[in-house]
Amino acid sequence: MKILVIDGQGGRIGCLFIETIKKKASNIHITAVGSNSIATASMLKAGADEGATGENPVIFNSKNTDFIMGPIGIIIANSLLGEITPRMAEAISSSHAKKILIPINRCNHTIVGIQALSLQEFVDLAVKEILCSELS
């Protein structure tokens, strides 16, 4: 199973995904792609198997993965303070991979009807979704 974790800014959400997945299933291959070098470095430090930075790695790696994980903003052009380009959002949205997204209400994007959970609780639910898919 191949997972692509995409994050921006400081990479905090991506780091939580990677750390939680590696604790529960260390045999899963994780590629981390940051929209900036700080996010990529943080996710590599968290345990990603490989990493890259920027628009082209998002576009290239979105084509060949089983799951894409990240904040909901990765599918919205110009989100994450402008770090997600329209081409990145299109590549992620068009990918045949299953997307597991964390609902973050920032940058003028509000997702209504979402439970008030901590970031770690959302990450745990997302990782559970991945692990349940692996068993099916």
C-alpha positions in Angstrom: 0.0 0.0 0.0 1.3 3.4 -1.0 0.2 6.6 0.8 0.9 10.1 -0.4 0.8 12.7 2.4 0.5 16.3 1.2 0.8 19.3 3.5 2.0 22.9 3.6 3.0 25.6 5.9 4.8 23.8 8.8 3.6 20.3 7.9 2.0 19.7 11.3 -1.0 17.7 10.0 1.2 15.7 7.7 3.6 14.9 10.6 0.7 13.7 12.7 -0.6 11.4 9.8 2.9 9.9 9.3 3.7 9.4 13.0 0.3 7.8 13.7 0.4 5.5 10.6 4.0 4.4 11.4 3.0 3.5 15.0 0.2 1.3 13.8 1.5 -0.2 10.6 5.2 0.4 10.0 5.1 -1.6 6.7 3.2 1.1 4.8 5.2 3.1 2.3 4.7 6.9 2.8 5.7 9.6 0.4 5.6 13.1 1.8 5.2 16.1 -0.5 5.3 19.5 1.0 4.1 22.6 -0.7 7.3 24.2 0.9 10.6 22.8 2.1 9.8 23.3 5.8 6.7 21.1 5.5 8.7 18.4 3.6 11.6 18.4 6.1 9.1 18.1 9.0 7.3 15.1 7.4 10.6 13.4 6.6 11.7 13.8 10.2 8.3 12.3 11.3 9.2 9.1 9.4 8.1 9.4 5.8 10.0 7.0 3.6 10.7 9.6 0.9 9.9 13.2 0.3 9.8 16.0 -2.3 8.7 19.6 -2.4 6.5 21.7 -4.7 4.0 21.6 -7.5 5.5 19.0 -9.9 6.0 16.3 -7.1 2.4 16.7 -6.2 1.3 16.3 -9.8 3.6 13.4 -10.5 3.0 11.4 -7.2 -0.8 11.9 -7.3 -0.9 9.6 -10.3 0.7 6.6 -8.7 -0.6 6.1 -5.1 -3.4 4.3 -3.3 -4.3 7.0 -0.8 -3.8 10.8 -0.6 -3.9 12.3 2.9 -3.8 15.9 4.0 -5.9 18.9 5.1 -9.0 19.6 3.0 -7.3 22.6 1.5 -5.1 20.5 -0.7 -8.1 20.1 -3.1 -8.9 23.8 -3.1 -6.9 26.1 -5.4 -5.0 28.9 -3.7 -5.6 27.5 -0.2 -3.1 27.2 2.6 -2.3 30.9 2.2 -1.8 30.4 -1.5 0.6 27.4 -1.3 -1.7 25.1 -3.2 -1.7 26.0 -6.9 -4.6 25.4 -9.2 -2.6 22.6 -10.9 -1.8 20.9 -7.5 -5.5 21.0 -6.5 -6.6 19.6 -9.9 -4.0 16.8 -9.8 -5.1 15.7 -6.4 -8.8 16.0 -7.1 -8.4 14.1 -10.4 -6.3 11.3 -8.9 -7.8 7.8 -8.8 -6.4 7.5 -5.3 -8.8 7.5 -2.3 -8.5 10.9 -0.6 -8.5 11.0 3.2 -8.9 14.7 4.2 -8.9 16.5 7.5 -11.5 19.2 7.8 -9.7 22.4 8.7 -11.8 25.5 8.8 -9.3 28.2 7.8 -8.5 30.5 4.8 -12.2 31.3 4.3 -13.2 27.7 3.9 -15.7 26.5 6.4 -17.0 22.9 6.4 -20.4 22.8 8.2 -21.7 19.8 10.1 -18.3 18.7 11.3 -17.8 17.4 14.8 -15.7 19.5 17.2 -12.7 17.2 17.5 -9.1 17.8 18.2 -6.6 17.6 15.3 -5.2 14.3 16.8 -8.8 12.8 16.9 -9.3 13.7 13.2 -6.0 12.1 12.4 -6.8 9.0 14.3 -10.1 8.7 12.4 -8.3 9.2 9.1 -5.6 6.6 9.9 -8.4 4.2 11.0 -10.0 4.6 7.5 -6.7 3.8 5.8 -6.1 0.7 8.0 -9.6 -0.6 7.5 -9.2 -0.2 3.7 -6.0 -2.2 3.9 -7.9 -5.1 5.6 -10.7 -5.1 3.0 
